Amino acid sequence: MAAFVARSPMTPLRGHIAAKPSPPNQPQTAEIKPPTTLRSKRRLCMRLFASSSLSSPGPGDRNKITHNAAGALQLDSLLPSDTPPFDASPRDSLPRPLSSTLGSNPVPDGSRLRVAYQGVRGAYSESAAEKAYPNCEAVPCEQFDTAFEAVERWLVDRAVLPIENSLGGSIHRNYDLLLRHRLHIVGEVKYAVRHCLLANNGVKVEDLKRVLSHPQALAQCEHTLTSLGLVREAVDDTAGAAKHVALHKLQDTGAVASSAAAAIYGLNILAEDIQDDCDNVTRFLMLAREPIIPGVDRPFKTSIVFSLEEGPGVLFKALAVFALRQINLTKIESRPLRKQPLRASDDGSNGFQKQIYFDYLFYVDFDASMADQKAQNALRHLKEFATFLRVLGSYPVDTSMI
Ligand SMILES: O=C(O)C(=O)C[C@]1(C(=O)O)C=C[C@@H](O)C=C1
Protein backbone atom coordinates (compact mmCIF):
# COMPACT_ATOMS: atom_id res chain seq x y z
CA MET A 1 0.00 0.00 0.00
CA ALA A 2 1.41 3.40 -0.95
CA ALA A 3 2.01 5.86 1.86
CA PHE A 4 0.22 9.20 1.94
CA VAL A 5 2.59 12.01 2.81
CA ALA A 6 0.71 15.20 3.58
CA ARG A 7 3.28 17.86 2.96
CA SER A 8 3.65 20.47 0.31
CA PRO A 9 6.75 20.62 -1.85
CA MET A 10 5.58 24.03 -3.10
CA THR A 11 6.75 27.40 -1.89
CA PRO A 12 5.72 27.76 1.77
CA LEU A 13 2.48 29.66 2.17
CA ARG A 14 2.63 33.27 3.27
CA GLY A 15 0.39 34.43 6.12
CA HIS A 16 -2.76 36.01 4.80
CA ILE A 17 -5.19 38.28 6.56
CA ALA A 18 -7.30 35.98 8.68
CA ALA A 19 -10.95 36.97 8.53
CA LYS A 20 -12.37 36.91 12.03
CA PRO A 21 -15.22 34.38 12.18
CA SER A 22 -18.58 36.04 12.55
CA PRO A 23 -20.57 34.60 15.43
CA PRO A 24 -23.35 32.43 14.08
CA ASN A 25 -25.93 33.88 16.43
CA GLN A 26 -28.17 35.94 14.19
CA PRO A 27 -30.43 34.69 11.46
CA GLN A 28 -29.14 36.21 8.22
CA THR A 29 -32.12 35.89 6.00
CA ALA A 30 -32.44 39.56 5.05
CA GLU A 31 -31.51 40.45 1.50
CA ILE A 32 -29.20 43.35 0.73
CA LYS A 33 -30.83 45.41 -1.98
CA PRO A 34 -28.61 46.51 -4.87
CA PRO A 35 -27.40 50.07 -4.31
CA THR A 36 -28.63 52.70 -6.70
CA THR A 37 -26.38 55.68 -6.16
CA LEU A 38 -22.64 55.92 -5.81
CA ARG A 39 -23.04 57.06 -2.22
CA SER A 40 -25.27 54.20 -1.35
CA LYS A 41 -22.86 51.87 -3.11
CA ARG A 42 -20.05 53.20 -0.94
CA ARG A 43 -22.22 52.83 2.15
CA LEU A 44 -22.98 49.26 1.20
CA CYS A 45 -19.31 48.65 0.60
CA MET A 46 -18.45 49.91 4.06
CA ARG A 47 -21.22 47.87 5.61
CA LEU A 48 -19.93 44.72 3.98
CA PHE A 49 -16.40 45.40 5.14
CA ALA A 50 -17.57 46.15 8.64
CA SER A 51 -19.39 42.84 8.75
CA SER A 52 -16.40 40.87 7.55
CA SER A 53 -13.89 42.37 9.98
CA LEU A 54 -11.73 43.51 7.07
CA SER A 55 -10.96 47.14 6.59
CA SER A 56 -12.26 48.75 3.43
CA PRO A 57 -9.84 48.82 0.50
CA GLY A 58 -7.73 51.90 -0.02
CA PRO A 59 -4.49 52.79 -1.74
CA GLY A 60 -2.51 51.19 1.10
CA ASP A 61 -4.20 47.87 0.54
CA ARG A 62 -2.45 47.43 -2.76
CA ASN A 63 0.69 46.72 -0.77
CA LYS A 64 -1.00 43.80 0.83
CA ILE A 65 -1.93 42.06 -2.38
CA THR A 66 0.59 39.96 -4.21
CA HIS A 67 1.00 36.89 -6.29
CA ASN A 68 3.00 33.97 -4.94
CA ALA A 69 5.77 32.20 -6.83
CA ALA A 70 3.17 30.04 -8.55
CA GLY A 71 1.33 33.15 -9.74
CA ALA A 72 -1.64 32.91 -7.38
CA LEU A 73 -3.25 35.86 -5.62
CA GLN A 74 -2.19 36.37 -2.01
CA LEU A 75 -3.43 38.85 0.54
CA ASP A 76 -0.66 39.53 2.94
CA SER A 77 -0.45 42.12 5.68
CA LEU A 78 3.24 41.49 6.30
CA LEU A 79 4.68 42.38 2.95
CA PRO A 80 7.28 45.11 2.55
CA SER A 81 5.98 48.24 0.87
CA ASP A 82 8.09 47.69 -2.24
CA THR A 83 6.20 44.50 -3.09
CA PRO A 84 4.87 44.90 -6.65
CA PRO A 85 1.21 45.89 -6.40
CA PHE A 86 -1.47 43.56 -7.64
CA ASP A 87 -3.30 45.07 -10.57
CA ALA A 88 -6.32 46.25 -8.66
CA SER A 89 -7.29 48.64 -11.42
CA PRO A 90 -9.64 51.56 -10.72
CA ARG A 91 -12.68 49.57 -11.75
CA ASP A 92 -12.13 47.44 -8.64
CA SER A 93 -12.23 50.40 -6.33
CA LEU A 94 -15.71 51.45 -7.43
CA PRO A 95 -18.42 49.05 -6.36
CA ARG A 96 -20.55 47.82 -9.21
CA PRO A 97 -24.13 46.76 -8.67
CA LEU A 98 -24.62 43.09 -9.40
CA SER A 99 -27.36 42.17 -11.77
CA SER A 100 -29.81 39.42 -11.00
CA THR A 101 -28.91 37.77 -14.29
CA LEU A 102 -26.62 34.89 -13.61
CA GLY A 103 -23.59 34.52 -15.78
CA SER A 104 -24.03 38.07 -17.00
CA ASN A 105 -20.79 38.64 -18.78
CA PRO A 106 -19.41 41.03 -19.78
CA VAL A 107 -20.67 43.35 -17.06
CA PRO A 108 -22.75 46.34 -18.15
CA ASP A 109 -19.81 48.77 -18.37
CA GLY A 110 -18.20 46.51 -20.95
CA SER A 111 -15.38 45.23 -18.76
CA ARG A 112 -14.96 41.54 -18.09
CA LEU A 113 -15.99 39.90 -14.86
CA ARG A 114 -13.04 39.05 -12.66
CA VAL A 115 -13.57 35.65 -11.11
CA ALA A 116 -11.37 34.26 -8.33
CA TYR A 117 -10.53 30.56 -8.19
CA GLN A 118 -8.15 28.55 -6.02
CA GLY A 119 -5.04 27.22 -7.68
CA VAL A 120 -2.83 28.20 -10.59
CA ARG A 121 -3.47 28.19 -14.35
CA GLY A 122 -4.67 24.81 -15.55
CA ALA A 123 -6.53 23.92 -12.31
CA TYR A 124 -9.98 22.39 -12.70
CA SER A 125 -11.29 25.34 -10.73
CA GLU A 126 -10.12 27.67 -13.50
CA SER A 127 -12.11 25.66 -16.06
CA ALA A 128 -15.12 25.69 -13.72
CA ALA A 129 -14.84 29.49 -13.38
CA GLU A 130 -14.79 29.80 -17.18
CA LYS A 131 -17.77 27.46 -17.48
CA ALA A 132 -19.68 29.50 -14.90
CA TYR A 133 -18.75 32.86 -16.43
CA PRO A 134 -17.70 32.44 -20.08
CA ASN A 135 -15.11 35.04 -21.19
CA CYS A 136 -14.40 36.04 -17.59
CA GLU A 137 -10.96 37.00 -16.40
CA ALA A 138 -10.12 34.07 -14.12
CA VAL A 139 -7.94 35.24 -11.20
CA PRO A 140 -5.81 32.57 -9.49
CA CYS A 141 -5.78 32.59 -5.68
CA GLU A 142 -3.46 30.72 -3.41
CA GLN A 143 -6.04 29.44 -0.95
CA PHE A 144 -9.83 29.23 -0.67
CA ASP A 145 -9.74 31.96 2.02
CA THR A 146 -7.90 34.25 -0.40
CA ALA A 147 -10.66 33.86 -2.96
CA PHE A 148 -13.35 34.70 -0.39
CA GLU A 149 -11.40 37.74 0.73
CA ALA A 150 -10.72 38.90 -2.82
CA VAL A 151 -14.49 39.14 -3.40
CA GLU A 152 -15.13 40.78 -0.04
CA ARG A 153 -12.48 43.39 -0.75
CA TRP A 154 -13.85 44.19 -4.21
CA LEU A 155 -10.66 42.98 -5.92
CA VAL A 156 -12.71 40.57 -8.00
CA ASP A 157 -16.40 40.31 -8.82
CA ARG A 158 -17.05 36.65 -8.05
CA ALA A 159 -15.43 33.47 -6.76
CA VAL A 160 -16.01 29.95 -8.03
CA LEU A 161 -15.03 27.33 -5.45
CA PRO A 162 -15.49 23.54 -5.19
CA ILE A 163 -17.95 22.28 -2.60
CA GLU A 164 -18.33 18.57 -3.33
CA ASN A 165 -17.13 15.83 -5.61
CA SER A 166 -19.03 12.72 -6.64
CA LEU A 167 -16.14 10.43 -5.60
CA GLY A 168 -14.22 12.36 -2.93
CA GLY A 169 -17.22 13.88 -1.12
CA SER A 170 -17.50 17.29 0.50
CA ILE A 171 -14.83 19.97 0.52
CA HIS A 172 -15.25 20.76 4.21
CA ARG A 173 -13.02 23.81 4.22
CA ASN A 174 -15.41 25.65 1.94
CA TYR A 175 -18.41 24.75 4.09
CA ASP A 176 -16.61 26.32 7.05
CA LEU A 177 -15.61 29.40 5.04
CA LEU A 178 -19.15 29.96 3.80
CA LEU A 179 -20.16 30.59 7.38
CA ARG A 180 -17.10 32.60 8.32
CA HIS A 181 -17.50 34.98 5.38
CA ARG A 182 -20.48 37.03 4.25
CA LEU A 183 -20.67 36.05 0.59
CA HIS A 184 -23.82 34.75 -1.07
CA ILE A 185 -24.20 31.70 -3.27
CA VAL A 186 -25.54 33.00 -6.60
CA GLY A 187 -25.17 29.84 -8.67
CA GLU A 188 -23.63 26.43 -9.04
CA VAL A 189 -21.71 24.74 -11.81
CA LYS A 190 -20.93 21.08 -12.26
CA TYR A 191 -17.68 20.16 -13.94
CA ALA A 192 -16.56 16.72 -15.18
CA VAL A 193 -13.09 16.07 -13.78
CA ARG A 194 -10.88 13.83 -15.93
CA HIS A 195 -7.50 13.20 -14.35
CA CYS A 196 -4.30 12.39 -16.25
CA LEU A 197 -0.99 11.05 -14.99
CA LEU A 198 1.65 13.56 -16.15
CA ALA A 199 5.44 13.41 -16.23
CA ASN A 200 8.41 15.11 -17.90
CA ASN A 201 9.53 14.14 -21.39
CA GLY A 202 11.28 10.77 -21.46
CA VAL A 203 9.92 9.68 -18.05
CA LYS A 204 8.02 6.37 -18.16
CA VAL A 205 5.42 5.07 -15.71
CA GLU A 206 7.93 2.54 -14.34
CA ASP A 207 10.39 5.39 -13.51
CA LEU A 208 7.88 6.99 -11.15
CA LYS A 209 8.20 6.57 -7.39
CA ARG A 210 5.85 9.31 -6.23
CA VAL A 211 3.04 11.47 -7.47
CA LEU A 212 1.92 14.98 -6.49
CA SER A 213 -1.58 16.37 -6.57
CA HIS A 214 -4.45 17.98 -4.69
CA PRO A 215 -5.72 15.64 -1.91
CA GLN A 216 -9.15 15.41 -3.59
CA ALA A 217 -7.54 14.39 -6.89
CA LEU A 218 -5.37 11.78 -5.12
CA ALA A 219 -8.48 10.41 -3.41
CA GLN A 220 -10.35 10.28 -6.72
CA CYS A 221 -7.52 8.17 -8.25
CA GLU A 222 -7.01 5.94 -5.19
CA HIS A 223 -7.18 2.58 -7.05
CA THR A 224 -4.93 3.56 -9.96
CA LEU A 225 -2.26 5.11 -7.74
CA THR A 226 -2.31 2.16 -5.34
CA SER A 227 -1.96 -0.31 -8.20
CA LEU A 228 1.06 1.65 -9.47
CA GLY A 229 2.58 1.63 -5.96
CA LEU A 230 3.20 5.38 -5.98
CA VAL A 231 3.85 7.44 -2.85
CA ARG A 232 1.30 10.28 -2.75
CA GLU A 233 2.15 13.83 -1.81
CA ALA A 234 -0.54 16.42 -1.28
CA VAL A 235 -0.14 19.93 -2.71
CA ASP A 236 -2.46 22.93 -3.02
CA ASP A 237 -3.88 22.17 -6.46
CA THR A 238 -3.48 19.79 -9.39
CA ALA A 239 -2.02 22.35 -11.78
CA GLY A 240 0.44 23.49 -9.10
CA ALA A 241 1.61 19.86 -8.90
CA ALA A 242 2.16 19.78 -12.69
CA LYS A 243 4.01 23.09 -12.58
CA HIS A 244 6.29 21.87 -9.78
CA VAL A 245 7.17 18.62 -11.61
CA ALA A 246 7.96 20.57 -14.80
CA LEU A 247 9.87 23.40 -13.09
CA HIS A 248 12.16 21.04 -11.19
CA LYS A 249 12.46 18.61 -14.12
CA LEU A 250 11.64 15.74 -11.75
CA GLN A 251 12.42 12.32 -13.19
CA ASP A 252 10.91 10.07 -10.51
CA THR A 253 7.80 12.12 -9.75
CA GLY A 254 4.60 12.56 -11.69
CA ALA A 255 1.52 14.72 -11.20
CA VAL A 256 -2.20 14.01 -11.31
CA ALA A 257 -3.74 16.92 -13.19
CA SER A 258 -5.75 17.93 -16.25
CA SER A 259 -4.72 17.64 -19.88
CA ALA A 260 -4.87 21.46 -19.94
CA ALA A 261 -2.18 21.55 -17.22
CA ALA A 262 -0.05 19.14 -19.30
CA ALA A 263 -0.22 21.55 -22.24
CA ILE A 264 0.49 24.65 -20.15
CA TYR A 265 3.50 23.20 -18.32
CA GLY A 266 4.85 21.05 -21.17
CA LEU A 267 4.38 17.63 -19.57
CA ASN A 268 3.60 14.30 -21.23
CA ILE A 269 0.35 12.49 -20.58
CA LEU A 270 1.28 8.95 -19.45
CA ALA A 271 -2.31 7.88 -18.73
CA GLU A 272 -5.72 9.46 -19.21
CA ASP A 273 -8.94 9.10 -17.22
CA ILE A 274 -7.22 7.60 -14.19
CA GLN A 275 -10.01 8.53 -11.74
CA ASP A 276 -11.69 5.55 -10.05
CA ASP A 277 -14.96 6.11 -11.84
CA CYS A 278 -15.55 7.74 -15.20
CA ASP A 279 -18.43 9.71 -13.64
CA ASN A 280 -16.28 12.09 -11.65
CA VAL A 281 -18.04 15.39 -11.21
CA THR A 282 -17.18 18.32 -8.95
CA ARG A 283 -19.85 20.82 -7.99
CA PHE A 284 -18.62 24.39 -7.65
CA LEU A 285 -20.40 27.33 -6.01
CA MET A 286 -20.54 30.77 -7.59
CA LEU A 287 -20.12 33.38 -4.85
CA ALA A 288 -20.84 37.11 -4.87
CA ARG A 289 -21.09 40.00 -2.45
CA GLU A 290 -24.80 40.32 -3.00
CA PRO A 291 -27.53 37.74 -3.36
CA ILE A 292 -29.51 37.37 -6.56
CA ILE A 293 -33.23 37.83 -6.58
CA PRO A 294 -34.65 34.31 -6.45
CA GLY A 295 -37.11 33.39 -9.19
CA VAL A 296 -39.57 30.65 -9.98
CA ASP A 297 -39.08 30.74 -13.75
CA ARG A 298 -36.66 27.80 -13.66
CA PRO A 299 -35.51 25.17 -11.12
CA PHE A 300 -33.97 26.86 -8.10
CA LYS A 301 -32.09 25.45 -5.16
CA THR A 302 -31.62 27.02 -1.72
CA SER A 303 -28.68 26.42 0.63
CA ILE A 304 -29.05 27.04 4.36
CA VAL A 305 -27.07 26.40 7.53
CA PHE A 306 -28.59 25.96 10.97
CA SER A 307 -27.88 24.62 14.45
CA LEU A 308 -30.23 22.90 16.88
CA GLU A 309 -30.68 22.26 20.56
CA GLU A 310 -29.64 18.81 21.74
CA GLY A 311 -32.59 16.48 22.30
CA PRO A 312 -34.36 13.40 21.01
CA GLY A 313 -35.69 13.76 17.49
CA VAL A 314 -34.64 17.39 16.97
CA LEU A 315 -32.86 16.75 13.69
CA PHE A 316 -35.79 14.62 12.57
CA LYS A 317 -38.10 17.54 13.38
CA ALA A 318 -35.86 19.95 11.45
CA LEU A 319 -35.88 17.79 8.35
CA ALA A 320 -39.62 17.24 8.68
CA VAL A 321 -40.28 20.94 7.96
CA PHE A 322 -39.23 20.16 4.38
CA ALA A 323 -40.82 16.70 4.10
CA LEU A 324 -44.17 18.10 5.30
CA ARG A 325 -44.15 20.49 2.33
CA GLN A 326 -42.89 17.97 -0.23
CA ILE A 327 -39.59 19.83 -0.54
CA ASN A 328 -36.80 17.59 -1.75
CA LEU A 329 -33.45 17.77 0.06
CA THR A 330 -30.44 17.35 -2.23
CA LYS A 331 -27.60 17.53 0.30
CA ILE A 332 -27.02 17.49 4.04
CA GLU A 333 -23.68 18.03 5.67
CA SER A 334 -22.76 18.47 9.32
CA ARG A 335 -19.74 20.37 10.59
CA PRO A 336 -18.53 20.98 14.13
CA LEU A 337 -19.88 24.15 15.69
CA ARG A 338 -16.41 25.52 16.34
CA LYS A 339 -17.38 28.27 18.77
CA GLN A 340 -19.04 25.71 20.98
CA PRO A 341 -17.96 22.26 19.81
CA LEU A 342 -19.01 20.37 22.94
CA ARG A 343 -22.00 20.59 25.20
CA ALA A 344 -22.59 18.88 28.57
CA SER A 345 -26.13 17.70 29.26
CA ASP A 346 -27.53 19.30 32.39
CA ASP A 347 -30.07 16.53 32.72
CA GLY A 348 -29.02 14.39 35.66
CA SER A 349 -32.52 12.92 35.92
CA ASN A 350 -31.58 9.48 34.58
CA GLY A 351 -29.21 8.96 37.49
CA PHE A 352 -26.18 8.54 35.19
CA GLN A 353 -23.22 10.85 34.82
CA LYS A 354 -23.59 13.99 32.75
CA GLN A 355 -23.14 13.35 29.03
CA ILE A 356 -20.93 15.32 26.67
CA TYR A 357 -22.37 15.91 23.21
CA PHE A 358 -20.71 17.19 20.05
CA ASP A 359 -22.41 20.30 18.73
CA TYR A 360 -23.01 20.66 15.01
CA LEU A 361 -23.95 23.01 12.24
CA PHE A 362 -26.15 21.44 9.58
CA TYR A 363 -25.84 22.55 5.98
CA VAL A 364 -28.85 21.65 3.85
CA ASP A 365 -29.57 22.19 0.15
CA PHE A 366 -33.17 21.86 -0.94
CA ASP A 367 -34.99 21.98 -4.25
CA ALA A 368 -37.01 25.20 -3.97
CA SER A 369 -36.60 28.91 -4.52
CA MET A 370 -36.90 31.40 -1.67
CA ALA A 371 -39.50 33.06 -3.87
CA ASP A 372 -41.64 29.98 -3.33
CA GLN A 373 -44.14 30.27 -0.45
CA LYS A 374 -43.50 26.65 0.53
CA ALA A 375 -39.80 27.38 1.12
CA GLN A 376 -40.58 30.50 3.14
CA ASN A 377 -43.02 28.55 5.31
CA ALA A 378 -40.53 25.75 5.83
CA LEU A 379 -37.85 28.18 7.01
CA ARG A 380 -40.31 30.06 9.24
CA HIS A 381 -41.17 26.71 10.80
CA LEU A 382 -37.50 25.77 11.20
CA LYS A 383 -36.74 29.13 12.85
CA GLU A 384 -39.22 28.31 15.62
CA PHE A 385 -36.78 25.83 17.10
CA ALA A 386 -33.40 26.30 15.36
CA THR A 387 -30.85 28.06 17.56
CA PHE A 388 -29.31 29.67 14.46
CA LEU A 389 -30.37 29.87 10.81
CA ARG A 390 -28.78 31.55 7.81
CA VAL A 391 -29.73 31.41 4.14
CA LEU A 392 -26.51 31.05 2.15
CA GLY A 393 -28.19 31.55 -1.20
CA SER A 394 -31.12 30.75 -3.46
CA TYR A 395 -29.91 30.13 -7.00
CA PRO A 396 -30.67 28.31 -10.27
CA VAL A 397 -29.83 24.60 -10.40
CA ASP A 398 -27.11 23.75 -12.92
CA THR A 399 -29.06 21.55 -15.32
CA SER A 400 -26.45 21.71 -18.09
CA MET A 401 -25.06 18.54 -19.59
CA ILE A 402 -21.71 17.83 -17.99
O1 LIG B 1 -6.67 21.22 -7.86
C1 LIG B 1 -7.48 21.62 -8.71
O2 LIG B 1 -7.25 21.57 -9.92
C2 LIG B 1 -8.76 22.13 -8.25
O3 LIG B 1 -9.41 22.83 -9.00
C3 LIG B 1 -9.26 21.74 -6.90
C4 LIG B 1 -10.16 20.53 -6.89
C5 LIG B 1 -10.86 20.39 -5.50
O4 LIG B 1 -10.65 21.16 -4.60
O5 LIG B 1 -11.64 19.44 -5.36
C6 LIG B 1 -11.23 20.70 -7.89
C7 LIG B 1 -11.70 19.69 -8.62
C8 LIG B 1 -11.21 18.31 -8.44
O6 LIG B 1 -12.17 17.66 -7.65
C9 LIG B 1 -9.91 18.25 -7.76
C10 LIG B 1 -9.42 19.31 -7.10
The ligand as an SDF file (V2000), in Angstrom:
LIG
                    3D

 16 16  0  0  0  0  0  0  0  0999 V2000
   -6.6680   21.2240   -7.8570 O   0  0  0  0  0  0  0  0  0  0  0  0
   -7.4810   21.6150   -8.7150 C   0  0  0  0  0  0  0  0  0  0  0  0
   -7.2470   21.5740   -9.9170 O   0  0  0  0  0  0  0  0  0  0  0  0
   -8.7590   22.1320   -8.2520 C   0  0  0  0  0  0  0  0  0  0  0  0
   -9.4090   22.8270   -9.0030 O   0  0  0  0  0  0  0  0  0  0  0  0
   -9.2570   21.7390   -6.8980 C   0  0  0  0  0  0  0  0  0  0  0  0
  -10.1620   20.5290   -6.8930 C   0  0  0  0  0  0  0  0  0  0  0  0
  -10.8630   20.3860   -5.5010 C   0  0  0  0  0  0  0  0  0  0  0  0
  -10.6540   21.1610   -4.6010 O   0  0  0  0  0  0  0  0  0  0  0  0
  -11.6430   19.4390   -5.3570 O   0  0  0  0  0  0  0  0  0  0  0  0
  -11.2300   20.7020   -7.8870 C   0  0  0  0  0  0  0  0  0  0  0  0
  -11.7010   19.6870   -8.6190 C   0  0  0  0  0  0  0  0  0  0  0  0
  -11.2150   18.3060   -8.4430 C   0  0  0  0  0  0  0  0  0  0  0  0
  -12.1740   17.6630   -7.6540 O   0  0  0  0  0  0  0  0  0  0  0  0
   -9.9060   18.2480   -7.7560 C   0  0  0  0  0  0  0  0  0  0  0  0
   -9.4160   19.3070   -7.1010 C   0  0  0  0  0  0  0  0  0  0  0  0
  1  2  2  0
  2  3  1  0
  2  4  1  0
  4  5  2  0
  4  6  1  0
  6  7  1  0
  7  8  1  0
  7 11  1  0
  7 16  1  0
  8  9  2  0
  8 10  1  0
 11 12  2  0
 12 13  1  0
 13 14  1  0
 13 15  1  0
 15 16  2  0
M  END
$$$$
